[in-house]
Amino acid sequence: MLFARNMFTPWTRIRYDIVFPVLNYRMTELQSAIGLVQLKKLPKIVEQRRRLGTKLAKSISHLETVKPAKVLRGTKPSYWFSIIHVDTDSIRVSLDDFAEALRKEGIPVGARYTGAPMYEYEFLKDRKIYADSCPNAKKALGGVLTLSLHESCTEREVEDTVKALEKVEANYRRTP
């Protein structure tokens, strides 16, 4: 667990900074009891998320500027979030504006999963341990959308998300 200052949801434009790493072992007995019951539901929850995430990925594969995250061979994603990559060089607006247009279409989406690579957070930056060591990670973070995809979502919500992505891409795609 990391202690964050000014932490907000991924749906805001405010960036937060991690001040120092801390452990979070403060679970109560009540939380543990609820957690044990919830663990029994986990296989069905993960299966539903996988089904919806796979449907979304296949349904947007035709888009030009928006692509689902790759699923590596031999892996099974849990789709805690559905990560969508946006080719920011191929759109006429910023990633934040692209995400805002999706929100106006009713899609709960965040621009970037995190504001910066971990080596830029305060607790590591001062140590100069990893300074600018991951330029590809930094570039990738600048083009990531996080879509809220959970086990309570319906097929219709996935279809609505696809339509919104198609509409926003069509409106903001650069034409050659």
N, C-alpha and C positions, 0 to 999 in steps of 0.2 A: 504494500500500500504506500502511496506517496501523499504527503501533506501538500495541499495546493492552496495558494492564496488567490482570492478572487475567482473561485471556481464557479462556472456557470454551465448550463447545458450546452451540448454541441450545436443547438439551434440558434445560438446568439453569436454575434460577431466579436464579443469580448474575449480576449486571450487571457489565459491564466498562466501563472508560473508556479512550478513546483519548487518549494523552498528547501525542503530536506526530506529524505526518505524516512518513513516510519512504518512500523508494523501495526497491523490492525487485527489483534486477537481478542477483541472486546465483545464477543458474542455472548448474549445472555442465555440462560437455560430455556426461557420461552422461545427465543429465536432458534435455538438448537432443536427444540421439539417440533416447531413448525418446519424447519429445514429437513428433518428426517422424514416427515410426511411428504413434503414436496419432492424429495429425492425419488420417491416411488413413481411420481408422475414424469420424471425426467425423460425416459426413453420416448414416450409419446410426444412430449413437448419438442424434443430435438427432431424427431421424425417429421412433425408438422412443419417446423421451420425449414428443414431440408427440402421438403416437397415444395413449399412456397418459394424458397430461394432459388431452387432449380427452375421452377416455372418462370420466375422473373428473369433469370439469366437467359434462358432460351428465348423469351418473348422480346428481349431488347437486343438480341444478337445482330439484328439488321441495322441498328443505329450506327451512325458514322462517328459522332463525337463522344458518345456515351457507351461505355463497355463495362460489363460486370467484372469483378475481380476473378482472376484465374483460379480454378480449383486444380491443384496439383494432383497428378495421377497417384492413386493409392491413399488419398486423403478424403475425409468426409467432413465438410464444413458444418458448423453448428448454426451459422447465420445469427449470431448475437445481434449484429447489424448486417444489413446487406451493403457491402462496399461497392460503390460505383466509381469507376475512373472516368474523368472528363478530360478530353484533350483540349486544354485551355488555349492552345494555339489555334484551334479550329473554331472557337466561338468569339463573338463580338463583344462579350461582356465579361466581367470578372466572375470567378467561381461563386463569390458571395451573391452577386446579382442573379446568376443562374439558379442558385439554390432558392433565392427569394421568389423567383418566378414560379418555381415548383411549389413552394409553400402557398402562393396565391392560388394555385390549382388545387389546394387542399392536401398536398403531400407533405407529411412530416419528415423533413430532411435537414441534415446539417452539412455545412461546408467544412471539410477537413475533419478527420477523426480527432486530431489533436493539433494545436497551433504550430508546433515545431518539433523537430527531432529531439529526443531526450537530451542529447549532448548540449542543447541550447538552454536548457532549464538552469536556473540559478545555482542549484546545488552541485551541478557538474561543470557549468561554464567557468566558474572561478578556478577550477582545478585544471582547466585546459587539457583535460584528458582526451577528449574526442573532438576537439575544435575542428569544425568543418570536415570531419572525416567521412561523412555520408551524403555527398551532394545529390545522389540519386534518390535517397530517401526523402530529402528535403523537397526535391522537385515533385516526387510522387505525392507527398502530403498536400502540396499545393493544388492538386487536381482530384481530390477524393471527396465524394459525397457519401454520407452515411444515411441510409434509409432505415426507418424503423420497421422492422419485419419481425413479427412475433407470432406465437402460436394462436392468438385470438384473431389474427387477420383472416380475411376471407379471400376466396378466388377473385371476387369482385374488386377488392381493394388492390390486389396485384394487377388486375386489368386496368383499373383507374390509374395506377402508378405508371404503367406502360404508356397509356394514352397521354398522360401529362409529360412524360419524358419525350415522347415523340413530338408533342406540340412545342415544348420549350426548345428542343433541339432545332426544330424547323424554324422557329422565330429568331434564334440567336446564332445559328451556324453561319460561319463565313462562307461566302460563295467565291469560287476561284475566278 
